[in-house]
Amino acid sequence: MQIKTNGGRTVRAYLVYPQIDKPVLVVLAVVVIHENRGLNDWARGVADQLAQAGYVALAPDLLSATGPGGGGTESYPSSDAAREGIYKLLPEQVLDDLDAATAYVRALKSTTDVVAVAGFCWGGGQTFRYAAHNPDIAAAFVFYGPAPDADSMKTIKAPVYGFYGGNDHRISAAVLDTEKTMRELGKTYAAVVYDGVGHGFMRSGEASDADPANKEARAQGWERWKMLLGRL
């Protein structure tokens, strides 16, 4: 599907609904922000799993119209090339795309006004940044992504929930400082650091040969995420 932004861009997105046997369903929606390799099968799989849990999920391709021939993630010749494309995106464009995605999913007849945002890796950082940009989201779920600066945190209204790997020192080392800053600003920030796992454990924990620690952290992360969504 395609979404028009206020800036005039067309953003492709993956939209998935719960499979139910009821004639009417109005539920919470989740905007899923992909990792730094773009909207790939794994990101779509996250959306599928959210739908299985009973939520409408929308995963925008933030590389839309940036690839060869004006394509999105699928047009890049490799995941490394997609990663290079990700880091060329203008911050304002990313926010505009996410504004459009959030507004679109909120306006669906099958959803309520309650929209949460979640992201992984690069997308985790964008989720935290988007919470500072959009005061109307219900919650932000940050999976191993960095926090914005303290000035940006001042504008956050939604609760922010963090999921981090104990061996991912590059990201997890900042958790205590983030907790302190958010607390001093009167914001809600609750983080869990999973011991024995590194960056990307929600993805690596799905592999058939996954390390037991990654597999367990992924399972615990999903259960916590669904529990928190159920409270919104």
C-alpha positions in Angstrom: 0.0 0.0 0.0 1.0 3.7 -0.4 0.7 6.7 1.9 1.0 10.3 0.9 3.0 12.6 3.2 2.6 16.3 3.9 5.8 16.8 2.1 4.5 15.3 -1.0 6.3 11.9 -0.8 4.7 8.6 -1.5 5.7 6.1 1.2 5.1 2.4 0.6 4.1 0.4 3.7 3.1 -3.0 4.9 -0.3 -3.1 6.6 -1.6 -6.2 8.4 -4.8 -6.8 10.3 -5.7 -9.4 13.0 -7.4 -12.5 11.7 -10.7 -12.8 13.7 -14.2 -14.2 13.3 -16.0 -11.1 14.6 -17.9 -8.8 12.2 -16.6 -5.6 13.9 -13.1 -5.0 15.4 -11.7 -1.7 16.7 -8.2 -2.1 18.1 -5.0 -0.4 19.0 -2.5 0.1 16.1 1.3 -0.1 16.2 3.6 1.6 13.7 6.8 -0.5 13.3 10.0 1.2 12.4 12.5 -1.1 10.7 16.2 -1.6 11.3 18.9 0.1 9.3 18.5 -2.4 6.4 15.1 -1.2 5.5 11.7 -2.8 5.3 12.8 -6.4 4.9 11.1 -9.8 5.5 12.0 -9.7 9.2 10.4 -6.3 9.8 7.2 -7.5 8.0 7.4 -10.6 10.2 7.3 -8.4 13.3 4.1 -6.7 11.9 2.6 -10.2 11.2 3.3 -11.3 14.8 1.7 -8.1 16.2 -1.4 -8.9 14.1 -1.4 -12.4 15.5 -1.5 -10.8 18.9 -4.6 -8.8 18.0 -3.3 -5.5 16.8 -3.3 -3.6 13.5 0.4 -3.1 12.4 1.8 -0.7 9.9 5.4 -0.9 8.8 6.4 2.0 6.5 9.4 1.7 4.2 11.4 4.8 5.1 13.6 4.1 2.1 10.7 4.7 -0.3 11.6 6.5 -3.5 15.3 6.7 -2.4 16.7 3.6 -4.2 17.7 2.9 -7.8 15.0 3.9 -10.2 13.1 5.6 -7.4 12.4 2.3 -5.6 12.4 1.5 -2.0 14.2 -1.1 0.1 13.7 -3.8 -2.5 15.5 -1.8 -5.2 18.8 -1.7 -3.3 21.3 -4.3 -4.6 22.2 -5.5 -1.1 21.4 -5.0 2.5 24.6 -3.1 2.9 23.6 -0.7 0.2 20.2 -0.2 1.9 22.1 0.5 5.1 24.1 3.2 3.3 20.8 4.6 2.0 19.3 4.7 5.5 22.1 7.0 6.8 21.5 9.4 4.0 17.9 10.1 5.0 17.1 13.6 6.2 15.8 13.6 9.8 13.0 15.9 8.8 11.9 13.5 6.0 11.8 10.6 8.4 9.6 12.5 10.8 7.3 13.5 8.0 7.0 9.9 6.8 6.2 8.7 10.3 3.7 11.5 10.8 1.9 10.3 7.7 2.1 6.6 8.7 0.7 7.4 12.2 -2.1 9.6 10.9 -3.0 6.9 8.3 -3.3 4.1 10.7 -5.2 6.2 13.3 -7.8 7.1 10.7 -8.6 3.5 9.8 -12.1 2.3 10.6 -10.7 -0.7 12.4 -8.5 1.2 14.8 -8.9 3.5 17.7 -7.1 6.8 18.3 -4.5 4.9 20.3 -1.4 4.4 18.2 1.9 3.1 19.6 5.3 3.3 17.8 8.0 0.7 18.0 11.4 0.4 16.4 14.5 -1.8 16.3 18.2 -0.8 16.0 18.2 2.4 13.9 14.4 2.2 14.2 14.7 2.1 17.9 16.5 5.4 17.9 13.9 6.9 15.5 11.2 5.7 17.8 12.6 7.6 20.8 13.1 10.7 18.6 9.6 10.4 17.3 8.2 10.3 20.8 9.8 13.7 21.3 8.3 14.9 18.0 4.7 13.7 18.3 3.0 14.2 21.7 -0.1 12.2 20.5 1.3 8.7 20.4 0.3 6.4 23.2 3.6 4.8 23.9 7.1 4.3 22.4 8.8 0.9 22.4 12.6 1.3 21.9 14.4 -1.9 21.0 18.2 -1.3 21.4 18.1 2.2 20.0 19.8 5.4 21.4 18.0 8.1 23.2 17.8 11.7 21.9 19.5 14.6 23.7 18.1 15.9 27.0 16.5 18.9 25.3 14.5 16.7 23.0 13.4 14.6 25.9 11.6 17.6 27.4 8.9 17.4 24.8 8.1 13.7 25.3 4.5 13.0 26.6 4.2 9.2 26.0 5.7 6.5 28.2 8.9 5.1 26.7 9.8 1.5 27.2 13.3 0.2 26.4 14.6 -3.2 25.6 18.4 -3.6 25.6 21.1 -6.2 25.4 23.5 -6.5 28.3 26.4 -7.2 25.9 25.5 -4.2 23.7 27.6 -1.7 25.6 27.5 0.9 22.8 23.8 1.3 23.4 23.1 -0.1 26.9 25.8 1.9 28.6 23.6 5.0 28.3 20.5 3.5 29.9 21.3 4.7 33.4 21.9 8.2 32.3 18.7 8.1 30.2 16.7 6.9 33.2 18.1 9.7 35.3 17.4 12.4 32.7 13.8 11.2 32.0 13.1 10.9 35.8 14.4 14.4 36.4 12.1 15.7 33.6 9.1 13.9 35.0 8.8 11.5 32.1 8.0 7.8 32.1 10.9 5.6 31.0 11.1 1.9 31.9 14.0 -0.1 30.6 15.0 -3.8 30.8 18.5 -4.9 30.0 18.6 -8.6 29.1 21.8 -10.3 30.4 24.1 -12.2 28.0 22.7 -10.9 24.7 24.0 -8.3 22.3 22.5 -6.0 19.7 19.6 -7.3 17.7 18.5 -10.1 20.0 14.9 -9.8 18.9 16.0 -10.8 15.4 18.8 -13.2 16.2 16.6 -14.9 18.8 14.3 -16.1 16.0 16.9 -18.1 14.2 16.7 -21.9 14.2 20.2 -22.0 15.6 19.7 -19.1 18.0 22.0 -18.9 21.0 19.8 -19.9 24.1 20.3 -16.5 25.7 19.1 -14.7 22.6 16.2 -17.0 22.2 15.2 -16.5 25.8 15.6 -12.7 25.7 13.5 -12.5 22.5 10.7 -14.6 24.2 10.8 -12.4 27.3 10.9 -9.2 25.2 7.8 -10.3 23.2 5.9 -11.2 26.4 6.8 -7.8 28.0 5.9 -6.0 24.8 2.5 -7.6 24.5 1.8 -7.1 28.2 2.5 -3.4 27.9 0.4 -3.0 24.7 -2.4 -4.7 26.6 -2.4 -1.9 29.1 -2.8 0.9 26.6 
